[in-house]
Amino acid sequence: MPDSSPLFVMAGGGTGGHVIPSIAVARQLVARGCRVVFVGTERGAESRLVPAAGFELEKIRAGGLKNLGLATRITSLGQLLSATVSQWSLFGARKPAAVFSMGGYVAGPPVLAALLRRVPIVIMEPNAHPGATNLWVSKWVRRALISFAETAHHFPVGRTEITGLPVRDEFFAIQPREPDGYLNILITGGSQGSRTLNEAALASWPLFRDAELPVRIVLQTGSKMLAPLARAFASSGIEGQVLEFIGDMPAAFLESDLIVCRSGAGAVAEIAASGKPSILVPFPFAADDHQLKNAQAFQRAGAAILSVDKEWTGEKFFRLVSELIADRSRLAAMGEKARALAKPGAARRAAQILMEEAKVAWNTD
């Protein structure tokens, strides 16, 4: 006998930033007795993360269309059309209750199929400026779940809700640190590290040492620059450590007074949840310059200091830290304003909205 519980399609992949929040929402749906299937590609992060989380992954062939040569765009367009036809056929057979999209080119075929089949679409747009797929479908979404108030003007009036991005509970549990005489700084460029952040950190160590400033630095480098940076740090005279990768990021945040990092949606959501002050250095080649817009939103809120990539140097890092050490009240205020941007329960609320929109569609059709 076929399972009569509602089926939800999770669209969007390529990176962990697209997949991990979708998995959090999927778990909430399953807890409510629903079925879930993910749509993604063989080469994206979803091919590893989704099966590991215990969910079905329906694989398609899809490629991006932006900033590519003509031949590649033609190939990607052909894949998009073929995958959309396939999804349209599957939607007819499976009759999903709704589609949840995190955006990205992988979301294109299931979202297009949902439009053609009149299946409700709920998107989550965690960046201040929507990505291309979410922007393209903005007029037709039933609901847009956003993280920044300024994102709302990209969508029809009355269809947005500020839910934030799903973040692990451990980040929300972090409380302000008691002063221990040091300014504890965490520098992280993500799992692969950041050359800009690494090189600025390296150049700053003699400045901190000569000024005898009370800093303790944890630098997460990624694998490529670990060895030379670890050697240099060992002889720098600075307290702290250099690590290739940080497995327990909530614990690293807990021990930090200041975060220096890129400004992807996941990073800024974790900063907000933990209530940590930050210096944000947006990755300059991010799609649609969304990292810059995220950092600008945090800076406007008084939650972070923004520095563009080309201006981020060891000297600037040293100067900003010196100013913050001299004005600890500014650090505290930045942390409070970051915490004010946090939105707990994002995955739970997303699941509720998906079920609400699916129910509306059932009663209408």
C-alpha positions as CSV (number, residue, x, y, z in Angstrom):
1,M,0.0,0.0,0.0
2,P,1.5,3.3,-1.0
3,D,2.5,5.8,1.7
4,S,-0.1,8.5,2.0
5,S,2.0,10.9,4.1
6,P,2.8,14.2,2.3
7,L,6.0,14.3,0.3
8,F,8.3,17.4,0.3
9,V,11.0,18.0,-2.3
10,M,14.2,19.7,-1.0
11,A,15.9,21.7,-3.8
12,G,19.3,23.3,-3.8
13,G,22.8,21.9,-3.5
14,G,26.4,22.4,-4.5
15,T,27.7,23.6,-1.2
16,G,27.2,22.8,2.4
17,G,25.7,26.2,2.9
18,H,22.8,25.1,0.7
19,V,22.5,21.5,1.9
20,I,23.0,21.6,5.7
21,P,20.0,24.0,6.3
22,S,17.8,21.9,4.1
23,I,18.7,18.8,6.1
24,A,17.7,20.6,9.3
25,V,14.3,21.5,7.8
26,A,13.9,17.9,6.4
27,R,14.4,16.5,9.9
28,Q,11.7,18.7,11.2
29,L,9.3,17.6,8.4
30,V,10.1,13.9,9.1
31,A,9.4,14.5,12.8
32,R,5.9,15.6,11.7
33,G,5.3,12.4,9.8
34,C,6.2,13.7,6.3
35,R,8.3,12.1,3.6
36,V,11.3,14.0,2.1
37,V,13.3,13.6,-1.1
38,F,16.3,15.7,-2.0
39,V,17.3,16.7,-5.6
40,G,20.9,17.3,-6.3
41,T,23.9,16.4,-8.4
42,E,26.7,13.8,-8.2
43,R,29.4,16.3,-7.7
44,G,27.8,18.6,-5.1
45,A,28.1,18.5,-1.3
46,E,24.6,16.9,-1.3
47,S,26.0,13.7,-2.8
48,R,27.9,13.1,0.5
49,L,25.8,14.9,3.1
50,V,22.3,13.9,2.2
51,P,22.8,10.0,2.2
52,A,24.8,10.4,5.4
53,A,21.8,12.1,7.0
54,G,19.6,9.2,6.0
55,F,17.6,10.9,3.2
56,E,17.0,9.9,-0.4
57,L,18.9,11.9,-3.1
58,E,17.4,12.0,-6.6
59,K,20.4,12.9,-8.8
60,I,20.1,15.2,-11.8
61,R,22.7,16.7,-14.2
62,A,22.8,20.5,-13.9
63,G,25.3,23.3,-14.3
64,G,25.4,27.0,-13.7
65,L,24.8,29.7,-16.4
66,K,26.6,32.7,-15.0
67,N,30.1,33.8,-15.8
68,L,30.8,30.9,-18.1
69,G,31.8,30.6,-21.8
70,L,29.2,30.3,-24.5
71,A,29.7,26.6,-25.1
72,T,29.5,25.8,-21.4
73,R,26.3,27.9,-21.1
74,I,24.7,26.0,-24.0
75,T,25.6,22.7,-22.4
76,S,24.2,23.8,-19.0
77,L,21.0,25.1,-20.6
78,G,20.5,21.7,-22.3
79,Q,21.0,20.0,-18.9
80,L,18.6,22.4,-17.3
81,L,15.9,21.7,-19.8
82,S,16.4,17.9,-19.7
83,A,16.4,17.8,-15.9
84,T,13.3,20.0,-15.8
85,V,11.4,17.7,-18.1
86,S,12.5,14.7,-15.9
87,Q,11.4,16.5,-12.7
88,W,8.1,17.5,-14.3
89,S,7.4,13.8,-15.1
90,L,8.4,12.7,-11.6
91,F,6.2,15.4,-10.0
92,G,3.3,14.1,-11.9
93,A,3.8,10.6,-10.5
94,R,4.8,11.5,-7.0
95,K,2.6,14.6,-6.5
96,P,4.8,16.4,-3.9
97,A,3.0,18.6,-1.4
98,A,5.5,21.5,-1.7
99,V,9.1,22.3,-2.8
100,F,11.6,23.9,-0.4
101,S,14.4,25.7,-2.2
102,M,17.7,27.1,-0.9
103,G,18.5,28.4,-4.3
104,G,21.6,27.7,-6.5
105,Y,21.6,26.3,-10.0
106,V,20.8,22.8,-8.7
107,A,17.4,24.1,-7.5
108,G,16.5,25.3,-11.1
109,P,14.9,22.0,-12.5
110,P,12.7,21.1,-9.4
111,V,11.6,24.7,-9.0
112,L,10.7,25.0,-12.7
113,A,8.8,21.7,-12.5
114,A,7.0,23.0,-9.4
115,L,5.9,26.1,-11.3
116,L,4.6,24.0,-14.2
117,R,2.8,21.6,-11.9
118,R,1.5,24.4,-9.6
119,V,3.2,22.9,-6.6
120,P,3.8,25.4,-3.8
121,I,7.3,26.8,-3.6
122,V,8.8,28.0,-0.3
123,I,12.3,29.4,-0.5
124,M,14.9,30.2,2.1
125,E,17.1,33.2,1.2
126,P,19.8,33.6,3.9
127,N,21.7,36.4,2.1
128,A,21.0,40.1,2.2
129,H,20.7,40.0,-1.6
130,P,19.0,37.0,-3.1
131,G,20.9,34.6,-5.4
132,A,20.0,34.3,-9.1
133,T,17.6,31.3,-8.8
134,N,15.7,32.7,-5.8
135,L,15.6,36.1,-7.5
136,W,14.3,34.7,-10.7
137,V,11.5,32.8,-9.0
138,S,10.7,35.5,-6.5
139,K,7.3,36.5,-8.1
140,W,5.9,33.0,-7.8
141,V,7.0,31.8,-4.4
142,R,4.3,31.2,-1.8
143,R,6.7,32.2,1.0
144,A,10.2,33.6,1.2
145,L,12.0,32.9,4.4
146,I,14.7,35.6,4.9
147,S,17.4,36.6,7.3
148,F,17.6,40.4,6.7
149,A,14.8,42.9,6.6
150,E,16.2,44.6,3.5
151,T,15.8,41.3,1.5
152,A,12.0,41.6,1.7
153,H,11.8,44.2,-1.1
154,H,12.9,41.6,-3.6
155,F,9.7,39.6,-3.0
156,P,5.9,40.3,-3.2
157,V,4.5,42.2,-0.3
158,G,3.2,39.9,2.5
159,R,5.1,36.8,1.4
160,T,8.3,37.2,3.4
161,E,9.1,36.2,7.0
162,I,12.3,36.7,8.9
163,T,13.1,33.3,10.1
164,G,16.9,33.3,9.9
165,L,19.0,30.4,8.8
166,P,19.0,27.1,10.8
167,V,22.0,27.1,13.2
168,R,23.0,24.4,15.6
169,D,21.6,24.9,19.2
170,E,25.1,24.9,20.6
171,F,25.7,28.4,19.1
172,F,22.6,29.8,20.8
173,A,23.8,28.4,24.1
174,I,27.1,30.5,24.0
175,Q,27.2,33.2,26.7
176,P,29.7,36.2,26.8
177,R,33.1,35.3,28.2
178,E,34.4,36.5,31.5
179,P,37.5,38.6,30.9
180,D,40.8,36.8,31.5
181,G,43.3,39.5,30.6
182,Y,43.6,38.5,26.9
183,L,41.6,39.4,23.9
184,N,40.9,35.9,22.4
185,I,40.7,36.1,18.6
186,L,39.4,33.4,16.3
187,I,40.4,33.7,12.7
188,T,38.7,31.3,10.3
189,G,38.6,31.1,6.6
190,G,36.3,28.1,6.4
191,S,37.2,24.5,5.9
192,Q,39.7,25.4,3.0
193,G,41.1,28.4,4.8
194,S,41.6,31.9,3.3
195,R,44.8,33.1,1.9
196,T,43.9,36.8,2.6
197,L,43.1,36.1,6.3
198,N,46.2,33.8,6.7
199,E,48.6,36.3,5.2
200,A,47.2,39.2,7.2
201,A,47.5,37.1,10.4
202,L,51.1,36.3,9.6
203,A,52.0,39.9,9.0
204,S,50.3,41.0,12.2
205,W,52.3,38.8,14.6
206,P,55.4,40.9,14.8
207,L,53.2,44.0,15.4
208,F,51.4,42.4,18.3
209,R,54.6,41.1,19.8
210,D,56.4,44.4,19.6
211,A,53.4,46.3,21.1
212,E,53.1,43.6,23.8
213,L,49.3,43.6,23.3
214,P,47.5,40.9,25.4
215,V,46.1,38.8,22.5
216,R,45.6,35.1,22.2
217,I,45.1,34.0,18.5
218,V,43.6,30.8,17.1
219,L,44.1,30.7,13.4
220,Q,42.4,28.0,11.2
221,T,44.4,27.9,8.0
222,G,43.1,25.1,5.8
223,S,45.6,22.5,4.6
224,K,47.6,24.4,2.0
225,M,49.2,27.0,4.3
226,L,49.3,25.1,7.5
227,A,52.9,24.1,7.7
228,P,54.6,27.5,7.0
229,L,52.1,29.3,9.2
230,A,52.5,26.9,12.1
231,R,56.3,27.3,11.9
232,A,56.0,31.1,11.9
233,F,53.6,31.1,14.7
234,A,55.7,28.9,16.9
235,S,58.5,31.5,16.8
236,S,56.2,34.5,17.0
237,G,55.9,34.8,20.7
238,I,52.2,35.1,20.5
239,E,49.8,33.1,22.7
240,G,47.4,30.7,20.8
241,Q,47.6,28.0,18.2
242,V,47.4,27.4,14.4
243,L,45.1,24.7,13.2
244,E,44.3,23.1,9.9
245,F,40.6,22.5,10.7
246,I,38.3,23.1,13.6
247,G,35.9,20.2,14.1
248,D,34.0,21.8,17.1
249,M,33.3,25.3,15.9
250,P,30.8,26.1,18.8
251,A,33.5,25.3,21.3
252,A,36.0,27.6,19.4
253,F,33.4,30.4,19.4
254,L,32.8,29.9,23.1
255,E,36.5,30.6,23.9
256,S,36.6,33.7,21.7
257,D,36.1,37.4,22.3
258,L,36.3,38.4,18.6
259,I,35.7,36.5,15.3
260,V,37.6,37.4,12.1
261,C,36.1,35.6,9.1
262,R,34.4,35.7,5.7
263,S,30.7,36.7,5.6
264,G,28.9,33.8,4.0
265,A,25.3,33.2,5.2
266,G,26.3,30.4,7.5
267,A,29.1,32.3,9.1
268,V,27.1,35.4,9.9
269,A,24.2,33.3,11.2
270,E,26.5,31.5,13.6
271,I,28.0,34.8,14.7
272,A,24.5,36.2,15.4
273,A,23.5,33.1,17.3
274,S,26.5,33.2,19.5
275,G,26.4,36.9,20.1
276,K,30.0,37.4,19.1
277,P,31.5,40.7,17.8
278,S,33.3,40.2,14.5
279,I,35.5,41.6,11.8
280,L,34.0,40.5,8.4
281,V,36.2,40.3,5.3
282,P,33.9,39.3,2.5
283,F,35.1,36.9,-0.2
284,P,35.3,39.2,-3.2
285,F,34.3,36.6,-5.8
286,A,31.2,35.3,-4.1
287,A,28.2,35.1,-6.5
288,D,26.3,38.4,-6.8
289,D,28.7,39.8,-4.2
290,H,26.4,38.4,-1.5
291,Q,29.1,38.3,1.1
292,L,29.7,42.0,0.9
293,K,26.0,42.7,1.3
294,N,25.8,40.4,4.3
295,A,28.7,42.2,5.9
296,Q,27.2,45.6,5.1
297,A,24.0,44.5,6.8
298,F,25.9,43.5,10.0
299,Q,27.9,46.7,9.9
300,R,24.7,48.8,9.6
301,A,23.3,47.0,12.6
302,G,26.5,47.8,14.6
303,A,27.3,44.1,15.0
304,A,30.5,43.9,13.0
305,I,33.4,45.8,11.4
306,L,33.6,45.4,7.6
307,S,36.9,45.4,5.7
308,V,37.1,44.7,2.0
309,D,39.4,41.9,0.9
310,K,42.0,44.0,-0.9
311,E,42.4,46.3,2.1
312,W,42.8,43.5,4.7
313,T,46.4,43.5,5.9
314,G,48.3,42.7,9.0
315,E,48.7,46.4,9.8
316,K,44.9,47.0,9.5
317,F,44.2,43.9,11.6
318,F,46.6,45.1,14.3
319,R,45.2,48.6,14.3
320,L,41.6,47.5,14.7
321,V,42.4,45.0,17.4
322,S,44.4,47.7,19.2
323,E,41.3,50.0,19.1
324,L,39.0,47.3,20.4
325,I,41.3,46.4,23.3
326,A,41.2,50.1,24.3
327,D,37.4,50.1,24.0
328,R,36.1,46.9,25.4
329,S,32.6,48.5,25.7
330,R,32.5,48.6,21.9
331,L,33.2,44.9,21.7
332,A,30.3,44.2,24.2
333,A,27.9,46.4,22.2
334,M,28.8,44.7,19.0
335,G,28.1,41.3,20.5
336,E,24.7,42.4,21.8
337,K,23.8,43.8,18.4
338,A,24.9,40.6,16.8
339,R,22.7,38.6,19.2
340,A,19.8,40.8,18.3
341,L,20.0,39.5,14.7
342,A,19.8,35.9,15.7
343,K,16.6,33.9,14.9
344,P,16.3,30.6,16.8
345,G,14.0,27.9,15.6
346,A,14.5,28.6,11.9
347,A,14.2,25.0,10.8
348,R,11.1,24.3,12.9
349,R,9.4,27.4,11.5
350,A,10.3,26.6,7.9
351,A,8.7,23.1,8.3
352,Q,5.6,24.7,9.8
353,I,5.3,27.1,6.9
354,L,5.9,24.3,4.3
355,M,3.0,22.3,5.8
356,E,0.8,25.4,6.0
357,E,1.3,26.2,2.3
358,A,0.8,22.6,1.3
359,K,-2.4,22.5,3.2
360,V,-3.6,25.7,1.5
361,A,-2.8,24.1,-1.9
362,W,-4.7,20.9,-1.1
363,N,-7.8,22.9,-0.1
364,T,-7.6,25.0,-3.2
365,D,-6.9,22.5,-5.9
